[in-house]
C-alpha cells in the first residue's frame, strides 16, 4: 500500500502546536473547516485534479487559474468582506500555520475561522451545484447518479 500524501500541509502546521491542539477546548472541527484546512472541497484545483469533476482548476469567482484553498483564503476578491472579518479577529497572516495557532489560542479565533469557512464553503458549494445542474455544462461537471464507490472498489478499477 502506498504511503498517504494527503494532509501533509495540515500535519506540518499542527505539529509545532500539537500538545496545545490536542488539549484545546475552543471548539470542534466542522466539515467546512476541514475542507478549508485540507483543500478537499469546492476548490477548482481539487475538483479538477482529484475529483475529476471540473475541466480546469480555475476559480469560478475570479480570474485565478488555480483555485486552491489558499487562494480562497487569502486572495480571491469574491471573499473580501468575509476575509476582512476573519483578519479583524485573528490578525492579517492567513497562512495555514498561523490559522492553526489562532485556533488553539482562543475560542473567539476558533469561532471566526469557523464562521469564515462555513460562509465561503457554503457559497462555493451552491455555485458548484448550479454548474452541475446547467444543461449546457461540460459533461465532466454533471452530477453523477448512483452510489459512490468504496475506496476498495476504486483501487480495483483500472
N, CA and C atoms as an extended XYZ file, in Angstrom:
474
Properties=species:S:1:pos:R:3:atomname:S:1:resname:S:1:resid:I:1 pbc="F F F"
N         0.851       -1.182        0.000 N   UNK     1
C         0.000        0.000        0.000 CA  UNK     1
C         0.897        1.246        0.000 C   UNK     1
N         0.572        2.210       -0.819 N   UNK     2
C         1.353        3.436       -0.914 CA  UNK     2
C         1.186        4.274        0.348 C   UNK     2
N         2.198        5.054        0.664 N   UNK     3
C         2.083        5.917        1.838 CA  UNK     3
C         1.188        7.106        1.507 C   UNK     3
N         0.438        7.600        2.486 N   UNK     4
C        -0.501        8.690        2.233 CA  UNK     4
C         0.224        9.987        1.910 C   UNK     4
N        -0.383       10.782        1.029 N   UNK     5
C         0.193       12.084        0.690 CA  UNK     5
C        -0.730       13.222        1.087 C   UNK     5
N        -2.010       12.948        1.217 N   UNK     6
C        -2.964       13.994        1.571 CA  UNK     6
C        -2.761       14.430        3.015 C   UNK     6
N        -2.890       15.695        3.262 N   UNK     7
C        -2.860       16.191        4.624 CA  UNK     7
C        -1.496       16.573        5.158 C   UNK     7
N        -0.449       16.444        4.374 N   UNK     8
C         0.890       16.778        4.870 CA  UNK     8
C         1.003       18.233        5.312 C   UNK     8
N         0.370       19.148        4.578 N   UNK     9
C         0.403       20.561        4.962 CA  UNK     9
C        -0.256       20.770        6.320 C   UNK     9
N        -1.367       20.096        6.552 N   UNK    10
C        -2.090       20.244        7.813 CA  UNK    10
C        -1.274       19.657        8.960 C   UNK    10
N        -0.698       18.499        8.738 N   UNK    11
C         0.129       17.872        9.766 CA  UNK    11
C         1.306       18.778       10.102 C   UNK    11
N         1.964       19.315        9.086 N   UNK    12
C         3.104       20.209        9.313 CA  UNK    12
C         2.692       21.463       10.075 C   UNK    12
N         1.487       21.951        9.838 N   UNK    13
C         1.006       23.145       10.540 CA  UNK    13
C         0.627       22.845       11.990 C   UNK    13
N         0.100       21.665       12.250 N   UNK    14
C        -0.331       21.299       13.602 CA  UNK    14
C         0.841       20.824       14.459 C   UNK    14
N         1.807       20.187       13.847 N   UNK    15
C         2.897       19.568       14.599 CA  UNK    15
C         3.577       20.489       15.621 C   UNK    15
N         3.910       21.745       15.288 N   UNK    16
C         4.564       22.601       16.282 CA  UNK    16
C         3.706       22.925       17.509 C   UNK    16
N         2.382       22.811       17.366 N   UNK    17
C         1.481       23.121       18.482 CA  UNK    17
C         0.622       21.910       18.841 C   UNK    17
N         1.142       20.726       18.585 N   UNK    18
C         0.359       19.504       18.738 CA  UNK    18
C        -0.226       19.345       20.141 C   UNK    18
N         0.572       19.572       21.167 N   UNK    19
C         0.049       19.417       22.528 CA  UNK    19
C        -1.086       20.395       22.798 C   UNK    19
N        -0.923       21.647       22.368 N   UNK    20
C        -1.984       22.645       22.525 CA  UNK    20
C        -3.209       22.265       21.691 C   UNK    20
N        -2.979       21.744       20.482 N   UNK    21
C        -4.073       21.336       19.595 CA  UNK    21
C        -4.913       20.245       20.260 C   UNK    21
N        -4.254       19.246       20.818 N   UNK    22
C        -4.958       18.138       21.458 CA  UNK    22
C        -5.695       18.609       22.713 C   UNK    22
N        -5.091       19.525       23.446 N   UNK    23
C        -5.678       19.988       24.709 CA  UNK    23
C        -6.722       21.087       24.535 C   UNK    23
N        -6.774       21.715       23.374 N   UNK    24
C        -7.664       22.867       23.194 CA  UNK    24
C        -9.119       22.489       23.406 C   UNK    24
N        -9.860       23.430       23.938 N   UNK    25
C       -11.299       23.247       24.174 CA  UNK    25
C       -12.079       24.403       23.557 C   UNK    25
N       -11.518       24.978       22.486 N   UNK    26
C       -12.134       26.148       21.862 CA  UNK    26
C       -13.287       25.789       20.936 C   UNK    26
N       -13.297       24.573       20.420 N   UNK    27
C       -14.353       24.168       19.513 CA  UNK    27
C       -14.004       22.848       18.863 C   UNK    27
N       -14.890       22.389       18.003 N   UNK    28
C       -14.640       21.166       17.244 CA  UNK    28
C       -14.585       21.516       15.764 C   UNK    28
N       -13.826       20.756       15.039 N   UNK    29
C       -13.714       20.996       13.603 CA  UNK    29
C       -15.023       20.644       12.912 C   UNK    29
N       -15.510       21.551       12.114 N   UNK    30
C       -16.702       21.278       11.314 CA  UNK    30
C       -16.265       20.719        9.959 C   UNK    30
N       -17.206       20.183        9.245 N   UNK    31
C       -16.963       19.663        7.897 CA  UNK    31
C       -16.351       20.747        7.017 C   UNK    31
N       -16.920       21.936        7.055 N   UNK    32
C       -16.437       23.042        6.216 CA  UNK    32
C       -15.040       23.502        6.630 C   UNK    32
N       -14.729       23.492        7.921 N   UNK    33
C       -13.382       23.855        8.374 CA  UNK    33
C       -12.361       22.848        7.845 C   UNK    33
N       -12.702       21.574        7.908 N   UNK    34
C       -11.794       20.544        7.409 CA  UNK    34
C       -11.566       20.723        5.912 C   UNK    34
N       -12.629       21.036        5.176 N   UNK    35
C       -12.462       21.276        3.743 CA  UNK    35
C       -11.464       22.405        3.494 C   UNK    35
N       -11.599       23.504        4.211 N   UNK    36
C       -10.721       24.650        4.012 CA  UNK    36
C        -9.289       24.320        4.436 C   UNK    36
N        -9.119       23.646        5.548 N   UNK    37
C        -7.779       23.340        6.043 CA  UNK    37
C        -7.056       22.336        5.155 C   UNK    37
N        -7.780       21.371        4.605 N   UNK    38
C        -7.140       20.333        3.795 CA  UNK    38
C        -7.129       20.638        2.301 C   UNK    38
N        -7.988       21.553        1.869 N   UNK    39
C        -8.079       21.843        0.439 CA  UNK    39
C        -8.925       20.839       -0.324 C   UNK    39
N        -9.641       19.979        0.405 N   UNK    40
C       -10.511       18.993       -0.230 CA  UNK    40
C       -11.937       19.487       -0.151 C   UNK    40
N       -12.402       20.087       -1.210 N   UNK    41
C       -13.750       20.637       -1.238 CA  UNK    41
C       -14.011       21.303       -2.567 C   UNK    41
N       -14.830       22.316       -2.558 N   UNK    42
C       -15.252       23.006       -3.774 CA  UNK    42
C       -14.191       23.993       -4.257 C   UNK    42
N       -13.009       23.506       -4.465 N   UNK    43
C       -11.908       24.304       -4.999 CA  UNK    43
C       -11.604       23.759       -6.384 C   UNK    43
N       -11.433       24.644       -7.356 N   UNK    44
C       -11.160       24.207       -8.723 CA  UNK    44
C       -10.000       23.229       -8.794 C   UNK    44
N        -8.948       23.497       -8.019 N   UNK    45
C        -7.778       22.614       -8.027 CA  UNK    45
C        -8.170       21.192       -7.633 C   UNK    45
N        -8.871       21.059       -6.538 N   UNK    46
C        -9.300       19.738       -6.058 CA  UNK    46
C       -10.294       19.093       -7.034 C   UNK    46
N       -11.277       19.872       -7.484 N   UNK    47
C       -12.299       19.319       -8.370 CA  UNK    47
C       -11.725       18.882       -9.714 C   UNK    47
N       -10.662       19.539      -10.166 N   UNK    48
C       -10.036       19.180      -11.439 CA  UNK    48
C        -9.052       18.021      -11.278 C   UNK    48
N        -8.102       18.172      -10.362 N   UNK    49
C        -7.014       17.200      -10.250 CA  UNK    49
C        -7.382       15.929       -9.500 C   UNK    49
N        -8.215       16.025       -8.475 N   UNK    50
C        -8.505       14.868       -7.634 CA  UNK    50
C        -9.874       14.263       -7.942 C   UNK    50
N       -10.915       15.069       -7.859 N   UNK    51
C       -12.275       14.557       -8.073 CA  UNK    51
C       -12.599       14.381       -9.552 C   UNK    51
N       -11.843       15.045      -10.417 N   UNK    52
C       -12.059       14.991      -11.875 CA  UNK    52
C       -13.487       15.381      -12.249 C   UNK    52
N       -13.934       16.484      -11.625 N   UNK    53
C       -15.292       16.982      -11.853 CA  UNK    53
C       -15.306       18.329      -12.538 C   UNK    53
N       -14.127       18.899      -12.814 N   UNK    54
C       -14.024       20.184      -13.499 CA  UNK    54
C       -13.035       20.050      -14.644 C   UNK    54
N       -13.303       20.726      -15.762 N   UNK    55
C       -12.381       20.639      -16.897 CA  UNK    55
C       -11.057       21.393      -16.661 C   UNK    55
N       -11.058       22.368      -15.763 N   UNK    56
C        -9.846       23.125      -15.448 CA  UNK    56
C        -9.820       23.399      -13.945 C   UNK    56
N        -8.654       23.797      -13.402 N   UNK    57
C        -8.587       24.126      -11.971 CA  UNK    57
C        -8.913       25.587      -11.665 C   UNK    57
N        -9.416       26.315      -12.633 N   UNK    58
C        -9.637       27.755      -12.461 CA  UNK    58
C       -10.675       28.085      -11.393 C   UNK    58
N       -10.572       29.297      -10.867 N   UNK    59
C       -11.536       29.801       -9.888 CA  UNK    59
C       -12.764       30.316      -10.633 C   UNK    59
N       -13.930       29.955      -10.182 N   UNK    60
C       -15.178       30.417      -10.808 CA  UNK    60
C       -15.639       31.753      -10.238 C   UNK    60
N       -14.897       32.296       -9.278 N   UNK    61
C       -15.284       33.546       -8.638 CA  UNK    61
C       -14.377       34.709       -9.022 C   UNK    61
N       -13.274       34.416       -9.745 N   UNK    62
C       -12.358       35.455      -10.222 CA  UNK    62
C       -11.572       34.882      -11.403 C   UNK    62
N       -10.505       35.522      -11.778 N   UNK    63
C        -9.745       35.088      -12.949 CA  UNK    63
C        -8.553       34.188      -12.629 C   UNK    63
N        -8.380       33.823      -11.365 N   UNK    64
C        -7.239       32.975      -10.973 CA  UNK    64
C        -7.297       31.627      -11.708 C   UNK    64
N        -6.146       31.198      -12.223 N   UNK    65
C        -6.089       29.954      -12.983 CA  UNK    65
C        -6.074       28.704      -12.105 C   UNK    65
N        -5.702       28.830      -10.826 N   UNK    66
C        -5.641       27.670       -9.942 CA  UNK    66
C        -6.337       28.004       -8.620 C   UNK    66
N        -7.570       27.556       -8.493 N   UNK    67
C        -8.381       27.823       -7.303 CA  UNK    67
C        -8.061       26.799       -6.220 C   UNK    67
N        -7.196       27.191       -5.288 N   UNK    68
C        -6.830       26.344       -4.161 CA  UNK    68
C        -7.485       26.894       -2.896 C   UNK    68
N        -7.382       26.147       -1.804 N   UNK    69
C        -7.888       26.637       -0.523 CA  UNK    69
C        -7.131       27.900       -0.124 C   UNK    69
N        -5.822       27.929       -0.373 N   UNK    70
C        -5.028       29.107       -0.018 CA  UNK    70
C        -5.449       30.326       -0.839 C   UNK    70
N        -5.732       30.131       -2.121 N   UNK    71
C        -6.233       31.234       -2.956 CA  UNK    71
C        -7.553       31.760       -2.385 C   UNK    71
N        -8.448       30.854       -2.048 N   UNK    72
C        -9.740       31.246       -1.484 CA  UNK    72
C        -9.546       32.004       -0.179 C   UNK    72
N        -8.650       31.529        0.639 N   UNK    73
C        -8.402       32.108        1.952 CA  UNK    73
C        -7.769       33.497        1.885 C   UNK    73
N        -6.786       33.699        1.010 N   UNK    74
C        -6.009       34.945        1.064 CA  UNK    74
C        -6.154       35.874       -0.126 C   UNK    74
N        -6.633       35.410       -1.259 N   UNK    75
C        -6.538       36.254       -2.450 CA  UNK    75
C        -7.826       36.485       -3.230 C   UNK    75
N        -8.742       35.551       -3.252 N   UNK    76
C        -9.906       35.678       -4.126 CA  UNK    76
C       -10.721       36.915       -3.758 C   UNK    76
N       -10.912       37.801       -4.737 N   UNK    77
C       -11.655       39.035       -4.455 CA  UNK    77
C       -13.127       38.813       -4.105 C   UNK    77
N       -13.646       37.641       -4.390 N   UNK    78
C       -15.053       37.362       -4.076 CA  UNK    78
C       -15.316       37.321       -2.581 C   UNK    78
N       -14.269       37.103       -1.789 N   UNK    79
C       -14.456       36.904       -0.358 CA  UNK    79
C       -13.803       38.014        0.483 C   UNK    79
N       -13.697       39.199       -0.068 N   UNK    80
C       -13.034       40.323        0.620 CA  UNK    80
C       -13.710       40.650        1.955 C   UNK    80
N       -15.014       40.738        1.972 N   UNK    81
C       -15.728       41.119        3.203 CA  UNK    81
C       -15.531       40.060        4.295 C   UNK    81
N       -15.687       38.789        3.929 N   UNK    82
C       -15.510       37.714        4.909 CA  UNK    82
C       -14.058       37.664        5.402 C   UNK    82
N       -13.112       37.871        4.477 N   UNK    83
C       -11.696       37.858        4.845 CA  UNK    83
C       -11.375       38.997        5.802 C   UNK    83
N       -11.960       40.168        5.587 N   UNK    84
C       -11.724       41.313        6.476 CA  UNK    84
C       -12.203       41.000        7.886 C   UNK    84
N       -13.354       40.362        8.000 N   UNK    85
C       -13.860       39.968        9.323 CA  UNK    85
C       -12.933       38.949        9.983 C   UNK    85
N       -12.455       38.006        9.202 N   UNK    86
C       -11.539       36.997        9.743 CA  UNK    86
C       -10.240       37.652       10.219 C   UNK    86
N        -9.668       38.526        9.401 N   UNK    87
C        -8.419       39.197        9.769 CA  UNK    87
C        -8.601       40.091       10.998 C   UNK    87
N        -9.755       40.699       11.135 N   UNK    88
C       -10.026       41.525       12.319 CA  UNK    88
C       -10.012       40.674       13.583 C   UNK    88
N       -10.404       39.418       13.458 N   UNK    89
C       -10.479       38.537       14.622 CA  UNK    89
C        -9.166       37.815       14.926 C   UNK    89
N        -8.419       37.422       13.880 N   UNK    90
C        -7.224       36.606       14.142 CA  UNK    90
C        -5.920       37.249       13.709 C   UNK    90
N        -5.989       38.372       12.995 N   UNK    91
C        -4.776       39.020       12.507 CA  UNK    91
C        -4.637       38.852       11.006 C   UNK    91
N        -3.686       39.571       10.416 N   UNK    92
C        -3.584       39.623        8.958 CA  UNK    92
C        -2.901       38.420        8.310 C   UNK    92
N        -2.181       37.604        9.057 N   UNK    93
C        -1.452       36.483        8.462 CA  UNK    93
C        -2.373       35.275        8.369 C   UNK    93
N        -2.676       34.881        7.143 N   UNK    94
C        -3.607       33.781        6.928 CA  UNK    94
C        -2.921       32.536        6.374 C   UNK    94
N        -1.666       32.331        6.753 N   UNK    95
C        -1.014       31.087        6.370 CA  UNK    95
C        -1.622       29.969        7.217 C   UNK    95
N        -1.523       28.756        6.736 N   UNK    96
C        -2.100       27.634        7.471 CA  UNK    96
C        -1.516       27.505        8.883 C   UNK    96
N        -0.178       27.602        9.072 N   UNK    97
C         0.345       27.530       10.444 CA  UNK    97
C        -0.208       28.620       11.364 C   UNK    97
N        -0.384       29.839       10.837 N   UNK    98
C        -0.930       30.912       11.670 CA  UNK    98
C        -2.408       30.695       11.993 C   UNK    98
N        -3.137       30.130       11.069 N   UNK    99
C        -4.537       29.823       11.351 CA  UNK    99
C        -4.627       28.742       12.434 C   UNK    99
N        -3.792       27.729       12.345 N   UNK   100
C        -3.778       26.670       13.365 CA  UNK   100
C        -3.429       27.263       14.728 C   UNK   100
N        -2.424       28.143       14.775 N   UNK   101
C        -2.062       28.786       16.052 CA  UNK   101
C        -3.235       29.612       16.595 C   UNK   101
N        -3.951       30.300       15.709 N   UNK   102
C        -5.119       31.078       16.144 CA  UNK   102
C        -6.201       30.162       16.703 C   UNK   102
N        -6.391       29.011       16.071 N   UNK   103
C        -7.417       28.074       16.541 CA  UNK   103
C        -7.140       27.586       17.957 C   UNK   103
N        -5.877       27.371       18.294 N   UNK   104
C        -5.572       26.901       19.651 CA  UNK   104
C        -5.476       28.048       20.654 C   UNK   104
N        -5.352       29.281       20.147 N   UNK   105
C        -5.177       30.440       21.020 CA  UNK   105
C        -6.452       30.849       21.741 C   UNK   105
N        -7.582       30.864       21.026 N   UNK   106
C        -8.791       31.367       21.682 CA  UNK   106
C       -10.074       30.850       21.041 C   UNK   106
N       -11.121       30.850       21.841 N   UNK   107
C       -12.452       30.462       21.366 CA  UNK   107
C       -12.966       31.467       20.326 C   UNK   107
N       -12.665       32.762       20.518 N   UNK   108
C       -13.100       33.778       19.552 CA  UNK   108
C       -12.451       33.563       18.187 C   UNK   108
N       -11.163       33.224       18.191 N   UNK   109
C       -10.465       32.949       16.932 CA  UNK   109
C       -11.071       31.714       16.272 C   UNK   109
N       -11.342       30.678       17.067 N   UNK   110
C       -11.952       29.460       16.532 CA  UNK   110
C       -13.286       29.805       15.869 C   UNK   110
N       -14.089       30.598       16.550 N   UNK   111
C       -15.398       30.966       16.004 CA  UNK   111
C       -15.252       31.771       14.712 C   UNK   111
N       -14.269       32.671       14.663 N   UNK   112
C       -14.059       33.484       13.458 CA  UNK   112
C       -13.660       32.605       12.270 C   UNK   112
N       -12.757       31.655       12.494 N   UNK   113
C       -12.341       30.748       11.418 CA  UNK   113
C       -13.520       29.878       10.997 C   UNK   113
N       -14.256       29.370       11.957 N   UNK   114
C       -15.418       28.546       11.661 CA  UNK   114
C       -16.449       29.310       10.835 C   UNK   114
N       -16.743       30.529       11.242 N   UNK   115
C       -17.717       31.355       10.517 CA  UNK   115
C       -17.255       31.618        9.084 C   UNK   115
N       -15.975       31.945        8.910 N   UNK   116
C       -15.416       32.178        7.582 CA  UNK   116
C       -15.586       30.927        6.721 C   UNK   116
N       -15.167       29.789        7.232 N   UNK   117
C       -15.230       28.546        6.460 CA  UNK   117
C       -16.657       28.175        6.098 C   UNK   117
N       -17.573       28.281        7.057 N   UNK   118
C       -18.970       27.941        6.794 CA  UNK   118
C       -19.547       28.838        5.701 C   UNK   118
N       -19.301       30.128        5.804 N   UNK   119
C       -19.839       31.080        4.837 CA  UNK   119
C       -19.290       30.830        3.433 C   UNK   119
N       -17.986       30.756        3.315 N   UNK   120
C       -17.360       30.628        1.996 CA  UNK   120
C       -17.675       29.272        1.372 C   UNK   120
N       -17.477       28.202        2.124 N   UNK   121
C       -17.659       26.871        1.559 CA  UNK   121
C       -19.119       26.604        1.191 C   UNK   121
N       -20.046       27.163        1.944 N   UNK   122
C       -21.463       27.022        1.601 CA  UNK   122
C       -21.752       27.700        0.265 C   UNK   122
N       -21.207       28.888        0.072 N   UNK   123
C       -21.409       29.614       -1.186 CA  UNK   123
C       -20.718       28.913       -2.360 C   UNK   123
N       -19.508       28.420       -2.134 N   UNK   124
C       -18.791       27.707       -3.198 CA  UNK   124
C       -19.543       26.424       -3.582 C   UNK   124
N       -20.106       25.722       -2.597 N   UNK   125
C       -20.858       24.502       -2.884 CA  UNK   125
C       -22.131       24.819       -3.665 C   UNK   125
N       -22.815       25.884       -3.307 N   UNK   126
C       -24.028       26.281       -4.038 CA  UNK   126
C       -23.685       26.607       -5.495 C   UNK   126
N       -22.583       27.299       -5.710 N   UNK   127
C       -22.157       27.633       -7.073 CA  UNK   127
C       -21.800       26.356       -7.850 C   UNK   127
N       -21.154       25.408       -7.172 N   UNK   128
C       -20.818       24.140       -7.829 CA  UNK   128
C       -22.089       23.396       -8.236 C   UNK   128
N       -23.068       23.368       -7.355 N   UNK   129
C       -24.337       22.676       -7.675 CA  UNK   129
C       -25.042       23.343       -8.859 C   UNK   129
N       -24.977       24.669       -8.927 N   UNK   130
C       -25.569       25.381      -10.069 CA  UNK   130
C       -24.863       24.991      -11.366 C   UNK   130
N       -23.541       24.874      -11.326 N   UNK   131
C       -22.792       24.469      -12.528 CA  UNK   131
C       -23.155       23.036      -12.921 C   UNK   131
N       -23.324       22.162      -11.932 N   UNK   132
C       -23.686       20.772      -12.211 CA  UNK   132
C       -25.080       20.669      -12.837 C   UNK   132
N       -25.986       21.528      -12.418 N   UNK   133
C       -27.372       21.476      -12.893 CA  UNK   133
C       -27.551       22.098      -14.271 C   UNK   133
N       -26.580       22.851      -14.720 N   UNK   134
C       -26.665       23.530      -16.011 CA  UNK   134
C       -26.679       22.490      -17.136 C   UNK   134
N       -27.744       22.507      -17.933 N   UNK   135
C       -27.888       21.549      -19.039 CA  UNK   135
C       -26.757       21.691      -20.065 C   UNK   135
N       -26.198       22.891      -20.197 N   UNK   136
C       -25.129       23.125      -21.171 CA  UNK   136
C       -23.744       22.873      -20.580 C   UNK   136
N       -23.701       22.388      -19.365 N   UNK   137
C       -22.424       22.175      -18.680 CA  UNK   137
C       -21.599       21.092      -19.361 C   UNK   137
N       -20.299       21.229      -19.227 N   UNK   138
C       -19.366       20.204      -19.675 CA  UNK   138
C       -19.798       18.881      -19.027 C   UNK   138
N       -19.864       17.792      -19.771 N   UNK   139
C       -20.308       16.505      -19.200 CA  UNK   139
C       -19.508       16.070      -17.975 C   UNK   139
N       -18.266       16.443      -17.878 N   UNK   140
C       -17.447       16.063      -16.728 CA  UNK   140
C       -18.004       16.665      -15.436 C   UNK   140
N       -18.707       17.775      -15.564 N   UNK   141
C       -19.193       18.531      -14.412 CA  UNK   141
C       -20.547       18.039      -13.910 C   UNK   141
N       -21.292       17.374      -14.757 N   UNK   142
C       -22.652       16.991      -14.369 CA  UNK   142
C       -22.658       16.013      -13.214 C   UNK   142
N       -23.643       16.183      -12.361 N   UNK   143
C       -23.795       15.337      -11.175 CA  UNK   143
C       -24.009       13.901      -11.606 C   UNK   143
N       -23.310       13.015      -10.963 N   UNK   144
C       -23.431       11.599      -11.285 CA  UNK   144
C       -24.463       10.952      -10.370 C   UNK   144
N       -25.247       10.057      -10.927 N   UNK   145
C       -26.231        9.343      -10.136 CA  UNK   145
C       -25.634        8.083       -9.533 C   UNK   145
N       -26.416        7.385       -8.793 N   UNK   146
C       -25.962        6.119       -8.223 CA  UNK   146
C       -25.166        6.298       -6.946 C   UNK   146
N       -24.698        5.183       -6.441 N   UNK   147
C       -23.961        5.226       -5.178 CA  UNK   147
C       -22.487        5.500       -5.438 C   UNK   147
N       -21.819        5.981       -4.418 N   UNK   148
C       -20.388        6.231       -4.508 CA  UNK   148
C       -19.655        4.907       -4.333 C   UNK   148
N       -18.565        4.761       -5.068 N   UNK   149
C       -17.751        3.554       -4.914 CA  UNK   149
C       -16.939        3.636       -3.631 C   UNK   149
N       -16.693        2.502       -3.028 N   UNK   150
C       -15.858        2.465       -1.834 CA  UNK   150
C       -14.398        2.628       -2.251 C   UNK   150
N       -13.537        2.921       -1.294 N   UNK   151
C       -12.117        3.064       -1.590 CA  UNK   151
C       -11.581        1.759       -2.191 C   UNK   151
N       -12.012        0.641       -1.665 N   UNK   152
C       -11.566       -0.664       -2.166 CA  UNK   152
C       -11.971       -0.831       -3.632 C   UNK   152
N       -13.220       -0.465       -3.966 N   UNK   153
C       -13.691       -0.571       -5.346 CA  UNK   153
C       -12.898        0.332       -6.280 C   UNK   153
N       -12.552        1.542       -5.806 N   UNK   154
C       -11.755        2.464       -6.633 CA  UNK   154
C       -10.360        1.909       -6.884 C   UNK   154
N        -9.770        1.252       -5.896 N   UNK   155
C        -8.438        0.678       -6.044 CA  UNK   155
C        -8.446       -0.472       -7.037 C   UNK   155
N        -9.536       -1.208       -7.108 N   UNK   156
C        -9.631       -2.359       -8.009 CA  UNK   156
C        -9.895       -1.966       -9.451 C   UNK   156
N       -10.485       -0.793       -9.675 N   UNK   157
C       -10.823       -0.400      -11.030 CA  UNK   157
C        -9.589        0.125      -11.764 C   UNK   157
N        -9.550       -0.073      -13.083 N   UNK   158
C        -8.376        0.369      -13.860 CA  UNK   158
C        -8.242        1.851      -13.953 C   UNK   158
